[in-house]
Structure formats: structure tokens, C-alpha cells
């Protein structure tokens, strides 16, 4: 039996990122050291282990949890 994938494309915009946030994210991703290494490993693991749809779902859930979490 084949399982039909859940499509997460389309719909209204919910999250907005500014250029400074995106630039900061890439700076951390590209930075030498422990934090940059951790981020690169996580991205690599997601890209090699998840489909495009699964990666998008994981990214959206992480962003939503970051927005709702108050402890920084």
C-alpha cells in the first residue's frame, strides 16, 4: 500500500524574515568553530536523510517553536 505524501506548499504567508536575519543565519552557518560546525552537521543530516517536503516541515516546526518559546 502506498502512502500519499502530505503537500505543504501553497497557502497564506505566515512567517517573514528580513535580510539581516537571513544574513546572520548564513554567517553562523559559514562560521568556523563549534556553532558553525553544529549547524552545518544538522543541515547536512537533514538534506541527506529527509525528502524536500520533510525538510520544509522540520524547518517550519523549528521556526514556529522558536517564535513561541520565551526563554531564548
PDB file of N, CA, C, O and CB in Angstrom:
ATOM      1  N   UNK A   1       0.843  -1.172   0.000  1.00  0.00           N
ATOM      2  CA  UNK A   1       0.000   0.000   0.000  1.00  0.00           C
ATOM      3  C   UNK A   1       0.892   1.240   0.000  1.00  0.00           C
ATOM      4  O   UNK A   1       1.829   1.337   0.792  1.00  0.00           O
ATOM      5  CB  UNK A   1      -0.961  -0.005   1.217  1.00  0.00           C
ATOM      6  N   UNK A   2       0.599   2.175  -0.883  1.00  0.00           N
ATOM      7  CA  UNK A   2       1.370   3.409  -0.999  1.00  0.00           C
ATOM      8  C   UNK A   2       0.746   4.503  -0.143  1.00  0.00           C
ATOM      9  O   UNK A   2      -0.473   4.668  -0.113  1.00  0.00           O
ATOM     10  CB  UNK A   2       1.454   3.860  -2.468  1.00  0.00           C
ATOM     11  N   UNK A   3       1.606   5.250   0.557  1.00  0.00           N
ATOM     12  CA  UNK A   3       1.132   6.349   1.387  1.00  0.00           C
ATOM     13  C   UNK A   3       1.265   7.637   0.592  1.00  0.00           C
ATOM     14  O   UNK A   3       2.340   7.942   0.078  1.00  0.00           O
ATOM     15  CB  UNK A   3       1.922   6.432   2.728  1.00  0.00           C
ATOM     16  N   UNK A   4       0.181   8.393   0.489  1.00  0.00           N
ATOM     17  CA  UNK A   4       0.196   9.651  -0.246  1.00  0.00           C
ATOM     18  C   UNK A   4       0.900  10.709   0.602  1.00  0.00           C
ATOM     19  O   UNK A   4       0.516  10.916   1.753  1.00  0.00           O
ATOM     20  CB  UNK A   4      -1.250  10.102  -0.616  1.00  0.00           C
ATOM     21  N   UNK A   5       1.930  11.390   0.061  1.00  0.00           N
ATOM     22  CA  UNK A   5       2.627  12.415   0.830  1.00  0.00           C
ATOM     23  C   UNK A   5       1.733  13.617   1.100  1.00  0.00           C
ATOM     24  O   UNK A   5       0.844  13.938   0.311  1.00  0.00           O
ATOM     25  CB  UNK A   5       3.884  12.858   0.098  1.00  0.00           C
ATOM     26  N   UNK A   6       1.981  14.272   2.222  1.00  0.00           N
ATOM     27  CA  UNK A   6       1.252  15.479   2.580  1.00  0.00           C
ATOM     28  C   UNK A   6       1.943  16.656   1.920  1.00  0.00           C
ATOM     29  O   UNK A   6       3.136  16.874   2.131  1.00  0.00           O
ATOM     30  CB  UNK A   6       1.175  15.665   4.127  1.00  0.00           C
ATOM     31  N   UNK A   7       1.208  17.418   1.124  1.00  0.00           N
ATOM     32  CA  UNK A   7       1.758  18.571   0.426  1.00  0.00           C
ATOM     33  C   UNK A   7       1.701  19.787   1.349  1.00  0.00           C
ATOM     34  O   UNK A   7       0.634  20.131   1.858  1.00  0.00           O
ATOM     35  CB  UNK A   7       0.986  18.842  -0.897  1.00  0.00           C
ATOM     36  N   UNK A   8       2.841  20.435   1.566  1.00  0.00           N
ATOM     37  CA  UNK A   8       2.850  21.608   2.440  1.00  0.00           C
ATOM     38  C   UNK A   8       3.116  22.891   1.666  1.00  0.00           C
ATOM     39  O   UNK A   8       3.504  23.900   2.254  1.00  0.00           O
ATOM     40  CB  UNK A   8       3.893  21.442   3.531  1.00  0.00           C
ATOM     41  N   UNK A   9       2.910  22.861   0.352  1.00  0.00           N
ATOM     42  CA  UNK A   9       3.112  24.065  -0.451  1.00  0.00           C
ATOM     43  C   UNK A   9       1.814  24.872  -0.526  1.00  0.00           C
ATOM     44  O   UNK A   9       0.726  24.337  -0.312  1.00  0.00           O
ATOM     45  CB  UNK A   9       3.602  23.696  -1.873  1.00  0.00           C
ATOM     46  N   UNK A  10       1.939  26.135  -0.824  1.00  0.00           N
ATOM     47  CA  UNK A  10       0.777  26.990  -1.004  1.00  0.00           C
ATOM     48  C   UNK A  10       0.267  27.577   0.297  1.00  0.00           C
ATOM     49  O   UNK A  10       0.820  27.319   1.366  1.00  0.00           O
ATOM     50  CB  UNK A  10      -0.318  26.223  -1.666  1.00  0.00           C
ATOM     51  N   UNK A  11      -0.780  28.361   0.202  1.00  0.00           N
ATOM     52  CA  UNK A  11      -1.386  28.965   1.375  1.00  0.00           C
ATOM     53  C   UNK A  11      -0.886  30.368   1.637  1.00  0.00           C
ATOM     54  O   UNK A  11      -0.038  30.887   0.910  1.00  0.00           O
ATOM     55  CB  UNK A  11      -1.133  28.115   2.572  1.00  0.00           C
ATOM     56  N   UNK A  12      -1.425  30.986   2.695  1.00  0.00           N
ATOM     57  CA  UNK A  12      -1.044  32.341   3.076  1.00  0.00           C
ATOM     58  C   UNK A  12       0.335  32.367   3.720  1.00  0.00           C
ATOM     59  O   UNK A  12       0.776  31.379   4.307  1.00  0.00           O
ATOM     60  CB  UNK A  12      -2.076  32.933   4.028  1.00  0.00           C
ATOM     61  N   UNK A  13       1.007  33.501   3.604  1.00  0.00           N
ATOM     62  CA  UNK A  13       2.291  33.677   4.272  1.00  0.00           C
ATOM     63  C   UNK A  13       2.069  33.811   5.771  1.00  0.00           C
ATOM     64  O   UNK A  13       1.125  34.464   6.217  1.00  0.00           O
ATOM     65  CB  UNK A  13       3.038  34.913   3.719  1.00  0.00           C
ATOM     66  N   UNK A  14       2.957  33.179   6.546  1.00  0.00           N
ATOM     67  CA  UNK A  14       2.841  33.209   7.993  1.00  0.00           C
ATOM     68  C   UNK A  14       4.071  33.847   8.622  1.00  0.00           C
ATOM     69  O   UNK A  14       3.941  34.663   9.534  1.00  0.00           O
ATOM     70  CB  UNK A  14       2.638  31.803   8.540  1.00  0.00           C
ATOM     71  N   UNK A  15       5.241  33.495   8.159  1.00  0.00           N
ATOM     72  CA  UNK A  15       6.483  33.985   8.730  1.00  0.00           C
ATOM     73  C   UNK A  15       7.177  34.915   7.751  1.00  0.00           C
ATOM     74  O   UNK A  15       7.150  34.695   6.540  1.00  0.00           O
ATOM     75  CB  UNK A  15       7.403  32.822   9.108  1.00  0.00           C
ATOM     76  N   UNK A  16       7.796  35.951   8.286  1.00  0.00           N
ATOM     77  CA  UNK A  16       8.519  36.899   7.448  1.00  0.00           C
ATOM     78  C   UNK A  16       9.937  37.021   8.001  1.00  0.00           C
ATOM     79  O   UNK A  16      10.128  37.215   9.202  1.00  0.00           O
ATOM     80  CB  UNK A  16       7.798  38.297   7.404  1.00  0.00           C
ATOM     81  N   UNK A  17      10.919  36.906   7.129  1.00  0.00           N
ATOM     82  CA  UNK A  17      12.318  37.034   7.518  1.00  0.00           C
ATOM     83  C   UNK A  17      12.882  38.269   6.848  1.00  0.00           C
ATOM     84  O   UNK A  17      12.596  38.524   5.678  1.00  0.00           O
ATOM     85  CB  UNK A  17      13.139  35.764   7.137  1.00  0.00           C
ATOM     86  N   UNK A  18      13.673  39.035   7.568  1.00  0.00           N
ATOM     87  CA  UNK A  18      14.300  40.173   6.924  1.00  0.00           C
ATOM     88  C   UNK A  18      15.708  39.791   6.478  1.00  0.00           C
ATOM     89  O   UNK A  18      16.228  38.739   6.852  1.00  0.00           O
ATOM     90  CB  UNK A  18      14.335  41.391   7.872  1.00  0.00           C
ATOM     91  N   UNK A  19      16.313  40.654   5.677  1.00  0.00           N
ATOM     92  CA  UNK A  19      17.632  40.353   5.120  1.00  0.00           C
ATOM     93  C   UNK A  19      18.688  40.208   6.207  1.00  0.00           C
ATOM     94  O   UNK A  19      19.593  39.384   6.077  1.00  0.00           O
ATOM     95  CB  UNK A  19      18.048  41.438   4.142  1.00  0.00           C
ATOM     96  N   UNK A  20      18.591  40.984   7.263  1.00  0.00           N
ATOM     97  CA  UNK A  20      19.569  40.896   8.348  1.00  0.00           C
ATOM     98  C   UNK A  20      19.501  39.527   9.029  1.00  0.00           C
ATOM     99  O   UNK A  20      20.535  38.953   9.368  1.00  0.00           O
ATOM    100  CB  UNK A  20      19.331  42.017   9.381  1.00  0.00           C
ATOM    101  N   UNK A  21      18.302  39.007   9.227  1.00  0.00           N
ATOM    102  CA  UNK A  21      18.152  37.689   9.844  1.00  0.00           C
ATOM    103  C   UNK A  21      18.729  36.609   8.949  1.00  0.00           C
ATOM    104  O   UNK A  21      19.438  35.718   9.419  1.00  0.00           O
ATOM    105  CB  UNK A  21      16.679  37.395  10.141  1.00  0.00           C
ATOM    106  N   UNK A  22      18.430  36.684   7.663  1.00  0.00           N
ATOM    107  CA  UNK A  22      18.941  35.691   6.731  1.00  0.00           C
ATOM    108  C   UNK A  22      20.464  35.774   6.631  1.00  0.00           C
ATOM    109  O   UNK A  22      21.145  34.748   6.608  1.00  0.00           O
ATOM    110  CB  UNK A  22      18.304  35.879   5.350  1.00  0.00           C
ATOM    111  N   UNK A  23      20.991  36.985   6.574  1.00  0.00           N
ATOM    112  CA  UNK A  23      22.440  37.185   6.525  1.00  0.00           C
ATOM    113  C   UNK A  23      23.102  36.627   7.789  1.00  0.00           C
ATOM    114  O   UNK A  23      24.149  35.984   7.708  1.00  0.00           O
ATOM    115  CB  UNK A  23      22.773  38.687   6.362  1.00  0.00           C
ATOM    116  N   UNK A  24      22.498  36.869   8.945  1.00  0.00           N
ATOM    117  CA  UNK A  24      23.031  36.346  10.202  1.00  0.00           C
ATOM    118  C   UNK A  24      23.013  34.827  10.245  1.00  0.00           C
ATOM    119  O   UNK A  24      23.944  34.199  10.749  1.00  0.00           O
ATOM    120  CB  UNK A  24      22.245  36.898  11.370  1.00  0.00           C
ATOM    121  N   UNK A  25      21.949  34.241   9.714  1.00  0.00           N
ATOM    122  CA  UNK A  25      21.847  32.784   9.686  1.00  0.00           C
ATOM    123  C   UNK A  25      22.956  32.185   8.829  1.00  0.00           C
ATOM    124  O   UNK A  25      23.590  31.206   9.223  1.00  0.00           O
ATOM    125  CB  UNK A  25      20.472  32.350   9.157  1.00  0.00           C
ATOM    126  N   UNK A  26      23.189  32.769   7.662  1.00  0.00           N
ATOM    127  CA  UNK A  26      24.254  32.267   6.796  1.00  0.00           C
ATOM    128  C   UNK A  26      25.631  32.514   7.397  1.00  0.00           C
ATOM    129  O   UNK A  26      26.543  31.706   7.220  1.00  0.00           O
ATOM    130  CB  UNK A  26      24.165  32.915   5.422  1.00  0.00           C
ATOM    131  N   UNK A  27      25.785  33.625   8.103  1.00  0.00           N
ATOM    132  CA  UNK A  27      27.067  33.904   8.759  1.00  0.00           C
ATOM    133  C   UNK A  27      27.372  32.832   9.802  1.00  0.00           C
ATOM    134  O   UNK A  27      28.505  32.359   9.892  1.00  0.00           O
ATOM    135  CB  UNK A  27      27.050  35.304   9.418  1.00  0.00           C
ATOM    136  N   UNK A  28      26.373  32.451  10.584  1.00  0.00           N
ATOM    137  CA  UNK A  28      26.579  31.392  11.582  1.00  0.00           C
ATOM    138  C   UNK A  28      26.843  30.062  10.901  1.00  0.00           C
ATOM    139  O   UNK A  28      27.725  29.313  11.321  1.00  0.00           O
ATOM    140  CB  UNK A  28      25.359  31.274  12.514  1.00  0.00           C
ATOM    141  N   UNK A  29      26.085  29.760   9.850  1.00  0.00           N
ATOM    142  CA  UNK A  29      26.266  28.522   9.101  1.00  0.00           C
ATOM    143  C   UNK A  29      27.684  28.418   8.539  1.00  0.00           C
ATOM    144  O   UNK A  29      28.276  27.339   8.543  1.00  0.00           O
ATOM    145  CB  UNK A  29      25.241  28.435   7.968  1.00  0.00           C
ATOM    146  N   UNK A  30      28.223  29.526   8.061  1.00  0.00           N
ATOM    147  CA  UNK A  30      29.541  29.536   7.432  1.00  0.00           C
ATOM    148  C   UNK A  30      30.690  29.787   8.401  1.00  0.00           C
ATOM    149  O   UNK A  30      31.854  29.674   8.014  1.00  0.00           O
ATOM    150  CB  UNK A  30      29.571  30.573   6.365  1.00  0.00           C
ATOM    151  N   UNK A  31      30.390  30.122   9.640  1.00  0.00           N
ATOM    152  CA  UNK A  31      31.422  30.488  10.611  1.00  0.00           C
ATOM    153  C   UNK A  31      32.263  29.282  11.024  1.00  0.00           C
ATOM    154  O   UNK A  31      31.747  28.175  11.172  1.00  0.00           O
ATOM    155  CB  UNK A  31      30.782  31.120  11.844  1.00  0.00           C
ATOM    156  N   UNK A  32      33.557  29.508  11.207  1.00  0.00           N
ATOM    157  CA  UNK A  32      34.388  28.439  11.766  1.00  0.00           C
ATOM    158  C   UNK A  32      34.048  28.253  13.247  1.00  0.00           C
ATOM    159  O   UNK A  32      33.523  29.160  13.893  1.00  0.00           O
ATOM    160  CB  UNK A  32      35.905  28.760  11.584  1.00  0.00           C
ATOM    161  N   UNK A  33      34.343  27.108  13.753  1.00  0.00           N
ATOM    162  CA  UNK A  33      34.121  26.879  15.183  1.00  0.00           C
ATOM    163  C   UNK A  33      32.948  25.967  15.472  1.00  0.00           C
ATOM    164  O   UNK A  33      32.297  25.434  14.573  1.00  0.00           O
ATOM    165  CB  UNK A  33      33.907  28.182  15.878  1.00  0.00           C
ATOM    166  N   UNK A  34      32.704  25.808  16.764  1.00  0.00           N
ATOM    167  CA  UNK A  34      31.735  24.834  17.261  1.00  0.00           C
ATOM    168  C   UNK A  34      30.305  25.084  16.767  1.00  0.00           C
ATOM    169  O   UNK A  34      29.643  24.161  16.293  1.00  0.00           O
ATOM    170  CB  UNK A  34      31.749  24.839  18.762  1.00  0.00           C
ATOM    171  N   UNK A  35      29.835  26.318  16.876  1.00  0.00           N
ATOM    172  CA  UNK A  35      28.456  26.607  16.468  1.00  0.00           C
ATOM    173  C   UNK A  35      28.261  26.391  14.970  1.00  0.00           C
ATOM    174  O   UNK A  35      27.286  25.763  14.557  1.00  0.00           O
ATOM    175  CB  UNK A  35      28.082  28.046  16.839  1.00  0.00           C
ATOM    176  N   UNK A  36      29.174  26.901  14.160  1.00  0.00           N
ATOM    177  CA  UNK A  36      29.068  26.699  12.718  1.00  0.00           C
ATOM    178  C   UNK A  36      29.105  25.231  12.358  1.00  0.00           C
ATOM    179  O   UNK A  36      28.349  24.776  11.498  1.00  0.00           O
ATOM    180  CB  UNK A  36      30.180  27.432  11.999  1.00  0.00           C
ATOM    181  N   UNK A  37      29.988  24.482  13.016  1.00  0.00           N
ATOM    182  CA  UNK A  37      30.072  23.038  12.768  1.00  0.00           C
ATOM    183  C   UNK A  37      28.756  22.339  13.089  1.00  0.00           C
ATOM    184  O   UNK A  37      28.299  21.489  12.325  1.00  0.00           O
ATOM    185  CB  UNK A  37      31.203  22.422  13.595  1.00  0.00           C
ATOM    186  N   UNK A  38      28.146  22.696  14.223  1.00  0.00           N
ATOM    187  CA  UNK A  38      26.884  22.071  14.626  1.00  0.00           C
ATOM    188  C   UNK A  38      25.773  22.365  13.618  1.00  0.00           C
ATOM    189  O   UNK A  38      25.011  21.473  13.245  1.00  0.00           O
ATOM    190  CB  UNK A  38      26.468  22.559  16.019  1.00  0.00           C
ATOM    191  N   UNK A  39      25.691  23.613  13.186  1.00  0.00           N
ATOM    192  CA  UNK A  39      24.649  23.982  12.234  1.00  0.00           C
ATOM    193  C   UNK A  39      24.869  23.259  10.908  1.00  0.00           C
ATOM    194  O   UNK A  39      23.923  22.725  10.329  1.00  0.00           O
ATOM    195  CB  UNK A  39      24.624  25.511  12.018  1.00  0.00           C
ATOM    196  N   UNK A  40      26.095  23.240  10.430  1.00  0.00           N
ATOM    197  CA  UNK A  40      26.392  22.545   9.160  1.00  0.00           C
ATOM    198  C   UNK A  40      26.070  21.057   9.256  1.00  0.00           C
ATOM    199  O   UNK A  40      25.514  20.488   8.316  1.00  0.00           O
ATOM    200  CB  UNK A  40      27.874  22.733   8.775  1.00  0.00           C
ATOM    201  N   UNK A  41      26.408  20.419  10.371  1.00  0.00           N
ATOM    202  CA  UNK A  41      26.106  18.989  10.544  1.00  0.00           C
ATOM    203  C   UNK A  41      24.597  18.736  10.522  1.00  0.00           C
ATOM    204  O   UNK A  41      24.131  17.774   9.911  1.00  0.00           O
ATOM    205  CB  UNK A  41      26.707  18.470  11.866  1.00  0.00           C
ATOM    206  N   UNK A  42      23.843  19.604  11.191  1.00  0.00           N
ATOM    207  CA  UNK A  42      22.392  19.414  11.222  1.00  0.00           C
ATOM    208  C   UNK A  42      21.781  19.602   9.835  1.00  0.00           C
ATOM    209  O   UNK A  42      20.906  18.835   9.434  1.00  0.00           O
ATOM    210  CB  UNK A  42      21.748  20.390  12.216  1.00  0.00           C
ATOM    211  N   UNK A  43      22.235  20.612   9.108  1.00  0.00           N
ATOM    212  CA  UNK A  43      21.722  20.841   7.753  1.00  0.00           C
ATOM    213  C   UNK A  43      22.085  19.665   6.858  1.00  0.00           C
ATOM    214  O   UNK A  43      21.254  19.189   6.085  1.00  0.00           O
ATOM    215  CB  UNK A  43      22.282  22.163   7.163  1.00  0.00           C
ATOM    216  N   UNK A  44      23.317  19.200   6.960  1.00  0.00           N
ATOM    217  CA  UNK A  44      23.756  18.059   6.148  1.00  0.00           C
ATOM    218  C   UNK A  44      22.933  16.813   6.464  1.00  0.00           C
ATOM    219  O   UNK A  44      22.537  16.081   5.557  1.00  0.00           O
ATOM    220  CB  UNK A  44      25.251  17.775   6.383  1.00  0.00           C
ATOM    221  N   UNK A  45      22.675  16.574   7.751  1.00  0.00           N
ATOM    222  CA  UNK A  45      21.880  15.411   8.147  1.00  0.00           C
ATOM    223  C   UNK A  45      20.455  15.515   7.607  1.00  0.00           C
ATOM    224  O   UNK A  45      19.895  14.528   7.129  1.00  0.00           O
ATOM    225  CB  UNK A  45      21.856  15.272   9.677  1.00  0.00           C
ATOM    226  N   UNK A  46      19.874  16.703   7.683  1.00  0.00           N
ATOM    227  CA  UNK A  46      18.522  16.889   7.156  1.00  0.00           C
ATOM    228  C   UNK A  46      18.492  16.696   5.647  1.00  0.00           C
ATOM    229  O   UNK A  46      17.596  16.038   5.118  1.00  0.00           O
ATOM    230  CB  UNK A  46      17.993  18.278   7.517  1.00  0.00           C
ATOM    231  N   UNK A  47      19.476  17.273   4.952  1.00  0.00           N
ATOM    232  CA  UNK A  47      19.480  17.190   3.499  1.00  0.00           C
ATOM    233  C   UNK A  47      19.733  15.768   2.995  1.00  0.00           C
ATOM    234  O   UNK A  47      19.237  15.389   1.934  1.00  0.00           O
ATOM    235  CB  UNK A  47      20.524  18.125   2.936  1.00  0.00           C
ATOM    236  N   UNK A  48      20.488  14.999   3.734  1.00  0.00           N
ATOM    237  CA  UNK A  48      20.777  13.645   3.286  1.00  0.00           C
ATOM    238  C   UNK A  48      19.751  12.626   3.772  1.00  0.00           C
ATOM    239  O   UNK A  48      19.629  11.548   3.190  1.00  0.00           O
ATOM    240  CB  UNK A  48      22.146  13.240   3.752  1.00  0.00           C
ATOM    241  N   UNK A  49      19.013  12.951   4.828  1.00  0.00           N
ATOM    242  CA  UNK A  49      18.105  11.968   5.402  1.00  0.00           C
ATOM    243  C   UNK A  49      16.630  12.235   5.209  1.00  0.00           C
ATOM    244  O   UNK A  49      15.804  11.372   5.509  1.00  0.00           O
ATOM    245  CB  UNK A  49      18.367  11.861   6.818  1.00  0.00           C
ATOM    246  N   UNK A  50      16.276  13.418   4.712  1.00  0.00           N
ATOM    247  CA  UNK A  50      14.867  13.772   4.577  1.00  0.00           C
ATOM    248  C   UNK A  50      14.556  14.191   3.144  1.00  0.00           C
ATOM    249  O   UNK A  50      15.421  14.677   2.415  1.00  0.00           O
ATOM    250  CB  UNK A  50      14.497  14.898   5.556  1.00  0.00           C
ATOM    251  N   UNK A  51      13.317  13.994   2.768  1.00  0.00           N
ATOM    252  CA  UNK A  51      12.873  14.496   1.469  1.00  0.00           C
ATOM    253  C   UNK A  51      12.738  16.018   1.554  1.00  0.00           C
ATOM    254  O   UNK A  51      12.822  16.598   2.636  1.00  0.00           O
ATOM    255  CB  UNK A  51      11.517  13.835   1.038  1.00  0.00           C
ATOM    256  N   UNK A  52      12.530  16.647   0.413  1.00  0.00           N
ATOM    257  CA  UNK A  52      12.350  18.097   0.389  1.00  0.00           C
ATOM    258  C   UNK A  52      11.157  18.502   1.249  1.00  0.00           C
ATOM    259  O   UNK A  52      11.246  19.467   2.009  1.00  0.00           O
ATOM    260  CB  UNK A  52      12.160  18.594  -1.055  1.00  0.00           C
ATOM    261  N   UNK A  53      10.064  17.793   1.143  1.00  0.00           N
ATOM    262  CA  UNK A  53       8.860  18.083   1.911  1.00  0.00           C
ATOM    263  C   UNK A  53       9.111  17.896   3.412  1.00  0.00           C
ATOM    264  O   UNK A  53       8.654  18.703   4.222  1.00  0.00           O
ATOM    265  CB  UNK A  53       7.704  17.183   1.446  1.00  0.00           C
ATOM    266  N   UNK A  54       9.826  16.848   3.776  1.00  0.00           N
ATOM    267  CA  UNK A  54      10.149  16.598   5.189  1.00  0.00           C
ATOM    268  C   UNK A  54      11.063  17.685   5.745  1.00  0.00           C
ATOM    269  O   UNK A  54      10.890  18.121   6.883  1.00  0.00           O
ATOM    270  CB  UNK A  54      10.814  15.220   5.354  1.00  0.00           C
ATOM    271  N   UNK A  55      12.045  18.130   4.936  1.00  0.00           N
ATOM    272  CA  UNK A  55      12.934  19.220   5.373  1.00  0.00           C
ATOM    273  C   UNK A  55      12.143  20.500   5.602  1.00  0.00           C
ATOM    274  O   UNK A  55      12.356  21.199   6.592  1.00  0.00           O
ATOM    275  CB  UNK A  55      14.046  19.467   4.332  1.00  0.00           C
ATOM    276  N   UNK A  56      11.234  20.802   4.688  1.00  0.00           N
ATOM    277  CA  UNK A  56      10.408  22.002   4.850  1.00  0.00           C
ATOM    278  C   UNK A  56       9.553  21.908   6.108  1.00  0.00           C
ATOM    279  O   UNK A  56       9.439  22.880   6.855  1.00  0.00           O
ATOM    280  CB  UNK A  56       9.513  22.211   3.619  1.00  0.00           C
ATOM    281  N   UNK A  57       8.956  20.754   6.344  1.00  0.00           N
ATOM    282  CA  UNK A  57       8.134  20.575   7.545  1.00  0.00           C
ATOM    283  C   UNK A  57       8.971  20.766   8.799  1.00  0.00           C
ATOM    284  O   UNK A  57       8.541  21.451   9.728  1.00  0.00           O
ATOM    285  CB  UNK A  57       7.479  19.183   7.553  1.00  0.00           C
ATOM    286  N   UNK A  58      10.156  20.174   8.842  1.00  0.00           N
ATOM    287  CA  UNK A  58      11.033  20.314  10.008  1.00  0.00           C
ATOM    288  C   UNK A  58      11.420  21.773  10.219  1.00  0.00           C
ATOM    289  O   UNK A  58      11.419  22.259  11.350  1.00  0.00           O
ATOM    290  CB  UNK A  58      12.295  19.448   9.842  1.00  0.00           C
ATOM    291  N   UNK A  59      11.753  22.474   9.135  1.00  0.00           N
ATOM    292  CA  UNK A  59      12.148  23.886   9.245  1.00  0.00           C
ATOM    293  C   UNK A  59      10.996  24.730   9.786  1.00  0.00           C
ATOM    294  O   UNK A  59      11.202  25.572  10.659  1.00  0.00           O
ATOM    295  CB  UNK A  59      12.604  24.431   7.874  1.00  0.00           C
ATOM    296  N   UNK A  60       9.791  24.510   9.274  1.00  0.00           N
ATOM    297  CA  UNK A  60       8.640  25.286   9.736  1.00  0.00           C
ATOM    298  C   UNK A  60       8.342  25.028  11.209  1.00  0.00           C
ATOM    299  O   UNK A  60       8.035  25.962  11.950  1.00  0.00           O
ATOM    300  CB  UNK A  60       7.412  24.959   8.894  1.00  0.00           C
ATOM    301  N   UNK A  61       8.430  23.778  11.638  1.00  0.00           N
ATOM    302  CA  UNK A  61       8.167  23.440  13.036  1.00  0.00           C
ATOM    303  C   UNK A  61       9.220  24.078  13.947  1.00  0.00           C
ATOM    304  O   UNK A  61       8.885  24.611  15.005  1.00  0.00           O
ATOM    305  CB  UNK A  61       8.147  21.904  13.227  1.00  0.00           C
ATOM    306  N   UNK A  62      10.483  24.024  13.541  1.00  0.00           N
ATOM    307  CA  UNK A  62      11.549  24.639  14.348  1.00  0.00           C
ATOM    308  C   UNK A  62      11.328  26.152  14.459  1.00  0.00           C
ATOM    309  O   UNK A  62      11.442  26.715  15.548  1.00  0.00           O
ATOM    310  CB  UNK A  62      12.946  24.344  13.726  1.00  0.00           C
ATOM    311  N   UNK A  63      11.017  26.802  13.354  1.00  0.00           N
ATOM    312  CA  UNK A  63      10.787  28.251  13.376  1.00  0.00           C
ATOM    313  C   UNK A  63       9.589  28.585  14.266  1.00  0.00           C
ATOM    314  O   UNK A  63       9.657  29.520  15.064  1.00  0.00           O
ATOM    315  CB  UNK A  63      10.556  28.791  11.942  1.00  0.00           C
ATOM    316  N   UNK A  64       8.505  27.838  14.140  1.00  0.00           N
ATOM    317  CA  UNK A  64       7.333  28.080  14.968  1.00  0.00           C
ATOM    318  C   UNK A  64       7.657  27.914  16.442  1.00  0.00           C
ATOM    319  O   UNK A  64       7.227  28.723  17.265  1.00  0.00           O
ATOM    320  CB  UNK A  64       6.205  27.144  14.574  1.00  0.00           C
ATOM    321  N   UNK A  65       8.402  26.884  16.784  1.00  0.00           N
ATOM    322  CA  UNK A  65       8.771  26.665  18.193  1.00  0.00           C
ATOM    323  C   UNK A  65       9.685  27.776  18.707  1.00  0.00           C
ATOM    324  O   UNK A  65       9.578  28.177  19.866  1.00  0.00           O
ATOM    325  CB  UNK A  65       9.465  25.299  18.361  1.00  0.00           C
ATOM    326  N   UNK A  66      10.573  28.273  17.863  1.00  0.00           N
ATOM    327  CA  UNK A  66      11.436  29.388  18.258  1.00  0.00           C
ATOM    328  C   UNK A  66      10.609  30.634  18.550  1.00  0.00           C
ATOM    329  O   UNK A  66      10.877  31.343  19.520  1.00  0.00           O
ATOM    330  CB  UNK A  66      12.470  29.686  17.159  1.00  0.00           C
ATOM    331  N   UNK A  67       9.618  30.902  17.730  1.00  0.00           N
ATOM    332  CA  UNK A  67       8.779  32.072  17.927  1.00  0.00           C
ATOM    333  C   UNK A  67       7.934  31.970  19.192  1.00  0.00           C
ATOM    334  O   UNK A  67       7.667  32.983  19.838  1.00  0.00           O
ATOM    335  CB  UNK A  67       7.885  32.270  16.729  1.00  0.00           C
ATOM    336  N   UNK A  68       7.517  30.786  19.547  1.00  0.00           N
ATOM    337  CA  UNK A  68       6.654  30.590  20.705  1.00  0.00           C
ATOM    338  C   UNK A  68       7.409  30.427  22.011  1.00  0.00           C
ATOM    339  O   UNK A  68       6.832  30.600  23.084  1.00  0.00           O
ATOM    340  CB  UNK A  68       5.795  29.400  20.488  1.00  0.00           C
ATOM    341  N   UNK A  69       8.676  30.102  21.935  1.00  0.00           N
ATOM    342  CA  UNK A  69       9.487  29.859  23.135  1.00  0.00           C
ATOM    343  C   UNK A  69       9.996  31.193  23.685  1.00  0.00           C
ATOM    344  O   UNK A  69      10.525  32.012  22.934  1.00  0.00           O
ATOM    345  CB  UNK A  69      10.681  28.905  22.817  1.00  0.00           C
ATOM    346  N   UNK A  70       9.842  31.405  24.956  1.00  0.00           N
ATOM    347  CA  UNK A  70      10.188  32.680  25.576  1.00  0.00           C
ATOM    348  C   UNK A  70      11.540  32.699  26.280  1.00  0.00           C
ATOM    349  O   UNK A  70      12.011  33.774  26.653  1.00  0.00           O
ATOM    350  CB  UNK A  70       9.136  33.048  26.547  1.00  0.00           C
ATOM    351  N   UNK A  71      12.174  31.554  26.474  1.00  0.00           N
ATOM    352  CA  UNK A  71      13.405  31.523  27.275  1.00  0.00           C
ATOM    353  C   UNK A  71      14.666  31.790  26.464  1.00  0.00           C
ATOM    354  O   UNK A  71      15.769  31.715  27.006  1.00  0.00           O
ATOM    355  CB  UNK A  71      13.532  30.189  27.953  1.00  0.00           C
ATOM    356  N   UNK A  72      14.528  32.099  25.184  1.00  0.00           N
ATOM    357  CA  UNK A  72      15.679  32.457  24.358  1.00  0.00           C
ATOM    358  C   UNK A  72      16.470  31.293  23.988  1.00  0.00           C
ATOM    359  O   UNK A  72      17.476  31.426  23.290  1.00  0.00           O
ATOM    360  CB  UNK A  72      16.542  33.423  25.034  1.00  0.00           C
TER     361      UNK A  72
END
